[in-house]
Amino acid sequence: MLISFLRGTRAYCDGKRVLFECSDAFRDYIRNNREVSKRLKETIYRVSRTKYSIGPYEEPKTDDTTAAVSLDETLHTMQPLGVDLKIVDK
């Protein structure tokens, strides 16, 4: 079963851990099955000669809380800073 989960899976190493890009089912399978977790760690050690922890890879979250600033606001903010502006309406 482990092979079917690993097929097409990407893994990333952050220097301390090997993180697997995986489905929730694979993540739960690793967490609930100590033998599988142990085998993965042993295999990684045989290849790299370094002991790593393992875990799921999660994409970095983007900060969507930043409000968009209009062009007019940006220009009015820049003007007091000494930026010469010439606004031409077309």
C-alpha positions as CSV (number, residue, x, y, z in Angstrom):
1,M,0.0,0.0,0.0
2,L,2.9,2.4,0.8
3,I,4.2,2.1,-2.8
4,S,0.8,3.1,-4.2
5,F,0.8,6.2,-2.0
6,L,4.4,7.1,-2.9
7,R,4.0,6.8,-6.6
8,G,4.1,10.3,-8.1
9,T,4.6,11.9,-4.7
10,R,7.1,14.7,-4.3
11,A,9.3,15.1,-1.2
12,Y,11.1,18.1,0.1
13,C,14.0,18.3,2.6
14,D,14.2,21.4,4.8
15,G,17.5,20.3,6.5
16,K,15.7,18.7,9.5
17,R,12.8,16.9,8.0
18,V,11.7,15.2,4.8
19,L,8.2,16.5,3.9
20,F,6.0,14.6,1.6
21,E,3.5,16.3,-0.7
22,C,0.6,14.0,-0.1
23,S,-3.1,13.5,0.3
24,D,-4.8,13.5,3.7
25,A,-5.2,9.7,3.4
26,F,-1.4,9.2,3.0
27,R,-0.7,11.6,5.8
28,D,-3.1,9.7,8.1
29,Y,-1.6,6.4,6.9
30,I,1.9,7.4,8.0
31,R,0.7,8.9,11.3
32,N,-1.4,5.8,12.3
33,N,1.1,3.2,11.1
34,R,4.4,3.3,13.1
35,E,5.9,0.5,11.0
36,V,5.4,2.5,7.8
37,S,6.8,5.7,9.4
38,K,9.8,3.6,10.6
39,R,10.4,2.1,7.1
40,L,10.3,5.5,5.5
41,K,12.8,7.0,7.9
42,E,15.1,3.9,7.5
43,T,15.0,4.2,3.7
44,I,15.7,7.9,3.8
45,Y,18.7,7.2,6.1
46,R,20.0,4.5,3.8
47,V,20.0,6.9,0.9
48,S,21.1,10.1,2.6
49,R,23.1,8.8,5.6
50,T,21.3,11.4,7.7
51,K,18.5,10.9,10.1
52,Y,15.5,13.0,9.3
53,S,12.0,13.3,10.7
54,I,9.2,13.0,8.3
55,G,5.9,14.9,7.9
56,P,3.4,16.3,5.4
57,Y,4.4,19.2,3.1
58,E,2.0,22.1,3.2
59,E,2.2,24.9,0.7
60,P,3.1,28.3,2.3
61,K,0.0,30.3,3.0
62,T,-0.4,33.5,1.2
63,D,-1.4,36.6,3.2
64,D,-4.7,37.7,1.5
65,T,-5.3,40.3,4.3
66,T,-3.3,42.9,2.5
67,A,-5.7,45.5,1.1
68,A,-5.2,46.6,-2.5
69,V,-4.1,50.2,-2.7
70,S,-5.5,52.3,-5.5
71,L,-3.1,54.2,-7.9
72,D,-4.4,57.5,-6.6
73,E,-3.6,56.7,-3.0
74,T,-0.1,55.6,-4.0
75,L,0.5,58.8,-6.0
76,H,-0.7,61.0,-3.1
77,T,1.5,59.1,-0.7
78,M,4.5,59.5,-2.9
79,Q,4.1,63.2,-3.5
80,P,5.0,64.3,0.1
81,L,8.1,62.1,-0.2
82,G,9.5,64.3,-3.0
83,V,8.5,62.3,-6.0
84,D,7.7,64.7,-8.9
85,L,4.3,63.7,-10.4
86,K,2.6,64.8,-13.5
87,I,-0.9,63.4,-13.9
88,V,-2.3,63.5,-17.4
89,D,-5.9,62.5,-17.9
90,K,-6.6,61.0,-21.3
